């Protein structure tokens, strides 16, 4: 009897355990099903809400905060299309003081008159004989450099007249700036002689493929002691010419080139060659320079007749002039210019074949420049 009761009690206990396990499993399954259904429903509702937000306000409300950010950025942004183009001043030695003073004056004008240059100005200053500026600039923005103006440690060492070497277009702009300074302050020819083109072929162009100019004074072999006033006056003249040049390059709507200086110096260089075997090729150089001058004057005429010039036209014309100056430089693999008349002057005692080869290279370069102008 006791045994039967014990077995019955054990059976009931097992049955209750199975019932409990089944109930818990069923409840777990039911909760899982309901939770999954809830999650699925929430996901559907979330996607629907996301879609509704994306389409709200014709699709504009969802990115309203980004629109506001864009407008705030535009409020502070320079909107001139040429602002990402650069006019670079490189200075060392005594030239650093000149460049710093110019930067200070520009900063004061900007602060007082809210002046913003059309093109960005960069001042690259260094000490020592090694110039890191071209390498630094060429690594990320050489194609954006309108002009690279150099005033290095030797710029104020010479005691002769002011001279400038460089690419054709930038060199002519510096000479025009020097003419403005001379007429404004009545400097004498000893300090600022602009009539003798020979002075400007005493120094070669830089080994650069970017439009550039090097400003300095002629290093005459003179023995007289220059007084403090004369040295300071040269520094002032150099600073004024640099300032006028940088101002013109940063502010002018369209960079224009007057090719008269190129023709003048080319004429004198060709006259220095007396070899009768070169008569024909000298004539060819003169003809191609006339053709180049004609095309440049045609371009300048178009620029002068444009009354309401828009930003796109301005950018196209400026890009053309910058490309033209690079083509006129016509650099070789060592970045040496093939159209440097300073080098040509040094060839007059070289053998006939050397001179002929150099002239033929120059002709090809000028033909490329003419082709560039005619294609635009």
Secondary structure, DSSP 4 states (H G I P E B T S, - for coil): -HHHHHHHHHHHHHHHHHHHHHHHHHHHHHHHHHHHHHHHHHHHHHHHHHHHHHHGGGGTGGGHHHHHHHHHHHHHS---TTTTSEEEEEEETHHHHHHHHHHHHHHHHHHHH----SSEEEEEEE-SS---HHHHHHTT-GGGEEEEEEE-TTTTT--S-EEEEE-HHHHHHHHHHHHHHHHHHT--TTT---S-GGGGGSSPPPS-SS-EEEEEE------SPPPHHHHHHHHHHHHHHHHHHHHHHHH-SS----THHHHHHHHHHHHT---GGGHHHHHHHHHHHHHHHHHHHHHHHHHHH-SS--HHHHHHHHHHHHHHHHHHH-B-TTS-BTT-HHHHHTTTTS-HHHHHHHHHHHHHHHHHHHHHHHH-
